[in-house]
Each structure stands twice: as structure tokens, then as C-alpha cells.
Amino acid sequence: MLYSKSAVTALRRIHSLFPVLQHRRAHTFLTSSATCRLLRRPPRAVGATWPLRSGAFSHSACRWKNAGDGKEDEDEDDVIDDGEVEELFQERAPAGALGAAHRVFVVHPDVKWGSRKQHLTTAELMMAEAVGLVNTLDSWSVVDRVIMSTKTPEKKKIFGKGNFQTLTDRIRQTAGITAVFVNVERLSALSEREFEEAWGVKVFDRYSVVLHIFRRNARTKEAKLQISLAEIPLLRSRLKNEMANLDQQGGGSRYIGGSGETLMEVQQRLLRERELKIRSALETLRRKRRLLRSQRRDKELPSVSVLGYTNCGKTTLIKALTGDAGLQPRNQLFATLDVTVHAGQLPSHMTVLYVDTIGFLSQLPHQLIDSFSATLEDIKHSDLLVHVRDVSHPETANQKANVLRVLENMRVPDRLLSSMIEVHNKTDLVDNYRLTEPGALPISALEQRGLDALRAAVEEELVASTGKRVMDLAVDLGSPQLSWLYKEAAVQDVRVNADEGSAVVKVIISAAAYGRYRKLFAGR
């Protein structure tokens, strides 16, 4: 079987998309000996194998085998271990994600009319956000930028023939660029291939750029798995492009070894299996997250999800509310990818858990939000939402609209949306700031201004939403009643009657805790 030089290159690039995957059951895989040679897998003695961590590739039989006796381990844990997560995360890194430098030409399509036209912002502000995304990445820099008008954003090349040629000429004449960032939500595989062929450099969209930023900030197993899942659409696009290139060389529809599968079908199957494995691991983590939420409910600790557009100051606010010295806010986009929970006290001494969430961004596809659904689930199960807005940002109104749109798409319960507290943060950066939206609370998390009013508002909403009661309880100071109340309720005031050895205690207490109190101390 003979292939042209271009076909060999395409095959090797396809193979690079799909490194070794671990499987619990042996199954037929690649490949003919000719393809093995193309992929630089030198044949060894008949029956020999290349050793792998938990499996082996048999050149003679072209199969994946378990390294042991071939039987499935029925007691194997469903959770992917840390090594496998790291392998999936590192090997699946898109081009430029692992430290590669890029000199980027940024293109923003300015839609003149129709459903895709932006009404709450301007092309200049959207371009500024795109440049900010690029500058967030280490070793990436913006070489040039252009806002190009379009009336046909749904077309393959986005721009009309004349504008596309003008754009192509400018990109080709710009020295030193290694990539073009087209500031749209998601490019189709066909559009990406057309652009790369026309411009001769790597092409990114918002989806891929944001994923690069996510990769840089991922720390936990859950975040890495969610990013790996979000990259599946990118891998499918790249596979389509590589197979299209191979088809042009006459090699893309060849069958593999006698398995009856084309190379494309094999790669698609492996990608589906990879996706199922990641989703299974994430579902296990989701169950653990539900268990943690259940434990918090059992302890009757109300939770407040702090959310907002990326870099609006959520982490800074939570640090100010809780005094948690371990929190280190960073002035950059998507600094927080993992949900973290921090305890704080309200004026009534009631303990509350503040949940720090991932930041939102405009023009992100549903696949990306869906990939982080396990993380975002905490929002839907909170007792209260606090929406933090950066009022110093020129796009603050548009950012608010985008946050509300995401919450609506997530189907956050109406009870949470109706009780949500809106916070106007970074007022210290606005000259002569004046509150223009009734009900919003102006604060400066950095300078810790306005936090007392926020704590009071949070307490009022939590008392209403959690069904807690404000009560005066008569206690015998000779009994453990008072210490029990300090432990199980929020004690606000204690009025002692020393002569009678009693006290009247004002508490905020849940119905369940009050029921336990009466059962324990009935008749006292």
C-alpha cells in the first residue's frame, strides 16, 4: 500500500491526536503493518508487544490487550486515578496549550444586522475583550488587530468575498504572526480549514482560546477532567480536517487491517470511548459533590453562591467577607476554575458557607458550559445567589445580561433568581459613583466598603429562604441548654437573670434544630 508524502504526514498528524487509551476490555484496534510503518511503530518479533502502563499493543494481531490475564477486574474502582487524569489532560492538549508561544493577529467580525448583532456593546469593546483573552496567556502576544464588517456571519468564510480578500492580504503582509484569533463563539471544522489554508497559520476561536486559559489555571482532578471533556469538540474538528486532507491524497477511506473499519471510523470510535470514560469519572465526582452538599445540609449550614462575569472580584469579596487568608485573588480572567467553599459569620453569628464559582463569559458555546455542569450544579443547590458586577467596566450592562442568560440556560430555580442579591463592586474605581439601579448594593471588596450592608442583606434573605425562625427561649443556666444553642443555632443575645439562674436567649434556629431542642429539654 503506497501513500504520498502528504498522506503520510496527515496520517501521522491524525495518530498524534489519539495516543494510548487504556481500556478494561480487550478490543480490536489498529492497524495494518503498512500503517504501523507509516506511524513509525517499528515491528518487532512476531507476537511481541510494546509495554504500556495497563495494556499492550500487539503488532502481529493488531489488538489492545490487558497486560495481565485478559480478564476484567470486577473490583476495579470506577474513579480514574490521578495518573490517568494527568495523562488524559497532558496528551490531549490542543496546539499551543502547553507553553508554545504565539504571535496573534486578532480579527473581530462586526455583524451589521440580524440576530447575531450585539446591541449592548460595541465592536471596539468586544475587540478589547478578545485582546484581553490573548494577553492572559503566557507567551502569547497580539501583533495586530482588525475589525472587519460582515453581513454574512453564518457563511463558511464569515466575510464577503471582497472583505475576505482584503483580510487575507493584510494577514499575509503582517510579518511574524503564528496564529489568527477569529473572535467568534465557535468556528466550524470547514471554516477553520478554509482559514488555515488561506492564511497559512493556526486559527483559533473563543472556544479554543478560553480552553487554553482554562488549561493554564486547572489544578484539581475535576477541573482537568472537565477541560478534557470540553476539548472533545475540538478534537472532532481537527480529526475532520485531517481526514479531509488525507482524502485529497486518496488515502482517507482505506480500511484498517481487515477490521472492516475505516481509519476515520476507528478514530471516531476511540474518541467516543474516551468521552464516555471522562463522563463516567465526572459522574463519580458529581455523586461525591452531592454527598458533600447533603452533609452540609445535615449540619444546617446555609450556602451562598457568589457568581459573576470573569474577573469581577468574586474571590476578593469572599476573602473580605470571611477573612480567609488562604484565598489569593488574581487580577486575570478565569483565575477560579474549581468550586471552593469558605465559612464566614453573619451579624447574628450564624455561620454561612460562601461558594466561589467559575466566572462567566459572553459568546461561549453550550458545550463548554455543559462540560462544567458538575461544578455549576452548586449554584442551583445554593440557598442564595450573590451576583457580583464590576461597575468600573465599560461593558458592565452587557456582562450582567450575559450572566443572567447563562443562569437562565442552566435552569436555575426561579426562587433563587428572584431572591438574588446584586452587588456593584469596584466602586472605588469609579469617579463620583452614583447608584442607578434600585436594590443593588454598592461595595468595594478591595477596600472593604459596604460589606456590613451586604452581610445584613444576606442574613435577611437566608432567614427567609431557609425557613429559620427568630425566637426568644428561656433556658436554665444549670443545664446544657445554652451551650447546645451556641452549637446548633445562631445565638444573638443572652439576657441573664442571675437571681433565678436562668436566661432569655434570642436565637435564629431552624425548624429541625428547634424540634431537637424541644425533645432534649422538654419540661425544663
Secondary structure, DSSP 8 states (H G I E B T S, - for coil): ----HHHHHHHHHHHHHS-----SS-EE----HHHHHHTT----STT-EEE-SSEEEETTTTEEEESSSS---TT--SS--HHHHHHHHHHT--TTTTS--EEEEEEEEEE-SSTT--SSS-HHHHHHHHHHHHHHSTTEEEEEEEEEEES-TTSTTSS-HHHHHHHHHHHHHSTT--EEEE-SS---HHHHHHHHHHHSSEEE-HHHHHHHHHHHH--SHHHHHHHHHHTHHHHHHHHHHHHHHHHHTT-TT-B-TTSS-BHHHHHHHHHHHHHHHHHHHHHHHHHHHHHHHHHHHHTT--EEEEEEBTTSSHHHHHHHHH--TT----SSTT---S-EEEEEE-TT--EEEEEE---B-SS--HHHHHHTHHHHHHHHT-SEEEEEEETTSTTHHHHHHHHHHHHHHTT--HHHHHH-EEEEE-GGGSTT----STT-EE-BTTTTBSHHHHHHHHHHHHHHHHT-EEEEEEEETTSTHHHHHHHHSEEEEEEEETTTTEEEEEEEE-HHHHHHHHHHHTT-
